[in-house]
Amino acid sequence: KIYAQVAESAVSKPASSKSTQNSEKTEKNITQTSVHKKKKKEMHKEKNFQIFRNRRLILK
């Protein structure tokens, strides 16, 4: 009985909905990755600026 229900639900669901969900997930992952890269880049830039500023103060 359970197997029949599972088979019916698998057949009744259109395959296209799964592919659209996957594409949405992929798109979301790409945007999250790009935001993460931007933040990482900004943090690295800030860190380098602080190091540069500290060196300048030491040399004075």
C-alpha positions as CSV (number, residue, x, y, z in Angstrom):
1,K,0.0,0.0,0.0
2,I,2.8,2.5,0.9
3,Y,4.7,1.6,-2.2
4,A,1.7,2.4,-4.4
5,Q,1.3,5.8,-2.7
6,V,4.9,6.6,-3.2
7,A,4.8,5.5,-6.8
8,E,1.7,7.6,-7.4
9,S,3.1,10.7,-5.8
10,A,6.3,10.3,-7.8
11,V,4.3,10.0,-11.1
12,S,1.9,12.8,-10.2
13,K,4.6,15.4,-9.5
14,P,5.8,17.1,-12.7
15,A,9.6,16.8,-13.4
16,S,9.7,20.5,-14.4
17,S,9.0,21.7,-10.9
18,K,12.0,19.9,-9.5
19,S,14.3,21.4,-12.2
20,T,13.0,24.9,-11.5
21,Q,13.7,24.3,-7.8
22,N,17.2,23.2,-8.6
23,S,17.8,26.3,-10.8
24,E,16.5,28.5,-8.0
25,K,18.8,26.9,-5.5
26,T,21.8,27.2,-7.9
27,E,21.0,30.9,-8.5
28,K,20.7,31.5,-4.7
29,N,24.1,29.7,-4.1
30,I,25.7,31.8,-6.8
31,T,24.5,35.1,-5.3
32,Q,25.5,34.0,-1.8
33,T,28.9,33.1,-3.1
34,S,29.4,36.4,-4.8
35,V,28.3,38.3,-1.7
36,H,30.7,36.2,0.4
37,K,33.5,36.9,-2.0
38,K,32.8,40.7,-1.9
39,K,32.8,40.7,1.9
40,K,36.0,38.7,2.0
41,K,37.6,41.1,-0.5
42,E,36.5,44.1,1.5
43,M,37.8,42.6,4.8
44,H,41.1,41.8,3.1
45,K,41.3,45.4,1.8
46,E,40.6,46.8,5.2
47,K,43.2,44.6,6.8
48,N,45.8,45.7,4.3
49,F,45.0,49.3,4.9
50,Q,45.4,48.9,8.7
51,I,48.8,47.2,8.2
52,F,49.9,50.0,5.9
53,R,48.7,52.6,8.4
54,N,50.5,50.9,11.2
55,R,53.7,50.7,9.3
56,R,53.5,54.4,8.5
57,L,53.0,55.2,12.1
58,I,56.0,53.1,13.2
59,L,58.2,54.7,10.6
60,K,57.4,58.2,11.7
